Amino acid sequence: MSTSAGAPLPDRRDALLVVAAAVAVNLIGAIGVPFTATESAWFAGLDLPAYYPPSWAFGVVWPVLYALIGAAAALVYLGGREGEGRAGGAARLARDARIALVLFGVQLVVNVAWSPVFWGLERPDLGLVVLGLLLPLVVATIAAFDRVDRRAALLLVPYLAWNCFATALNYGIWALN
């Protein structure tokens, strides 16, 4: 059921769904922002790895990543529709699409949990545990998305790469402190 990379672009209604999903995932991702306190005494007292990027980078990277993964989820939803429901109602989702979207939801919950754990609890060790759960979930989500729409799977690759980098950062902070 995988859609090739050369598949036609979505129609206007579908394009609006992709944009809405990108915005919605950004709003969900913003749940962690109140916990992020780079100016806190706790964070200021930490030794950071030499490869720690400037703080502004996170504010640029995460919205882009959340937009990509939201768009990817929308593509899986659109690619997984199996015709119209009764009386022109909502389309039923194929099994592969349902599994992919459940995995997506689970990994998004784990993603959002990292900020309250790392920043809120001031626990880099537990943050590393959260990331240890997140990485295989993202890989599983990419594989599940690929069964429905190859483009959606590819949109998650930068997210996986950044989470690998975030894991290295979290590990570096834990190891230095």
C-alpha positions in Angstrom: 0.0 0.0 0.0 3.1 2.3 0.0 2.8 5.4 -2.1 5.7 6.2 -4.3 7.7 9.4 -3.8 6.3 10.6 -7.2 2.7 10.4 -6.0 0.4 13.4 -6.9 0.1 16.2 -4.4 -3.0 16.2 -2.3 -6.1 18.2 -3.3 -6.9 21.5 -1.6 -8.9 19.9 1.3 -6.2 17.3 1.8 -3.5 20.0 1.7 -5.4 21.9 4.5 -5.5 18.7 6.5 -1.7 18.3 6.1 -1.2 22.0 7.3 -3.7 21.5 10.2 -1.8 18.4 11.3 1.5 20.2 11.2 0.1 23.0 13.3 -1.6 20.6 15.7 1.6 18.7 16.3 3.4 21.9 17.0 0.8 22.8 19.6 1.1 19.4 21.2 4.9 19.7 21.2 4.6 23.1 22.8 3.3 21.4 26.0 6.9 20.9 27.0 7.9 24.6 26.6 6.9 25.7 30.1 9.2 23.1 31.6 12.2 24.3 29.5 14.2 26.7 31.6 17.6 27.3 30.1 18.2 30.2 32.4 17.4 28.2 35.6 20.0 27.9 38.3 20.0 24.2 37.9 20.8 24.3 34.1 23.3 27.1 34.5 25.2 24.9 37.0 25.5 22.0 34.6 28.6 21.1 32.6 27.5 20.9 29.0 29.1 18.8 26.3 31.3 20.7 23.7 28.8 19.9 21.0 25.8 21.5 22.8 24.3 23.9 20.2 23.2 27.5 21.0 19.9 27.7 22.8 18.2 29.4 19.8 18.7 26.3 17.7 16.1 24.3 19.6 13.5 27.0 18.9 14.2 26.7 15.2 14.6 23.0 14.9 11.7 21.7 16.9 8.9 23.6 15.1 10.2 22.5 11.8 10.4 18.9 13.0 7.0 19.0 14.5 5.6 20.4 11.2 7.3 17.6 9.3 6.0 14.8 11.6 2.5 16.3 11.6 2.5 16.4 7.8 3.7 12.9 7.8 0.8 11.7 10.0 -1.7 13.5 7.8 -0.2 11.7 4.7 -0.6 8.4 6.5 -4.2 9.2 7.3 -4.9 10.3 3.7 -3.0 7.3 2.3 -4.8 4.8 4.6 -8.4 5.8 3.7 -10.5 2.9 2.3 -13.4 4.7 0.6 -16.3 6.6 2.1 -18.2 5.4 5.1 -22.0 5.1 5.3 -24.0 8.1 4.0 -20.9 9.8 2.8 -19.3 9.7 6.3 -15.7 9.5 7.2 -13.5 7.0 5.4 -12.5 3.9 7.2 -8.7 3.6 7.8 -6.8 0.5 6.6 -5.2 -1.6 9.3 -1.7 -0.5 8.4 -2.7 3.1 8.7 -4.4 2.6 12.1 -1.3 0.8 13.4 1.0 3.6 12.1 -1.1 6.3 13.6 -1.3 4.6 17.0 2.5 4.3 17.0 2.7 7.9 16.0 0.5 8.9 19.0 2.5 6.8 21.4 5.9 8.2 20.3 4.5 11.7 20.4 3.4 11.2 24.0 6.8 9.9 24.9 8.4 12.8 23.1 6.4 15.4 25.0 7.2 13.5 28.3 10.9 14.3 28.0 10.7 18.0 28.9 8.9 17.6 32.2 11.3 14.7 33.1 14.5 16.4 32.1 13.7 20.0 32.9 10.8 19.8 35.4 12.3 17.0 37.5 15.9 18.1 36.7 16.7 14.5 35.9 19.0 14.0 33.0 19.2 10.3 33.9 15.5 9.8 33.6 15.5 12.0 30.4 17.9 9.5 28.9 15.5 6.7 29.8 12.7 8.6 28.0 14.9 9.0 25.0 15.8 5.3 25.2 12.1 4.6 24.8 11.5 7.2 22.2 14.2 6.1 19.7 12.8 2.6 19.0 9.3 4.0 18.8 10.3 6.5 16.2 12.0 3.8 14.2 8.9 1.6 14.5 6.8 4.6 13.4 9.0 5.2 10.3 8.6 1.5 9.4 4.8 1.6 9.9 4.5 4.9 7.9 6.5 3.3 5.1 3.9 0.6 4.7 1.3 3.3 4.0 3.2 6.2 2.4 6.9 6.3 1.7 6.9 10.1 1.7 5.5 10.1 5.2 8.3 7.8 6.4 10.9 10.0 4.8 9.5 13.1 6.5 10.3 11.4 9.9 14.0 10.8 9.1 15.1 14.3 10.2 13.1 13.8 13.4 14.9 10.5 14.0 18.3 12.1 13.3 17.6 15.0 15.7 16.4 12.6 18.4 19.7 10.7 18.1 21.5 14.0 18.5 19.3 14.9 21.5 20.1 11.5 23.0 23.8 12.2 22.6 23.3 15.6 24.2 21.3 14.2 27.1 23.9 11.5 27.6 26.7 14.1 27.5 25.0 16.2 30.2 24.3 13.1 32.4 27.9 11.9 32.0 29.4 15.3 32.8 27.3 15.9 35.8 
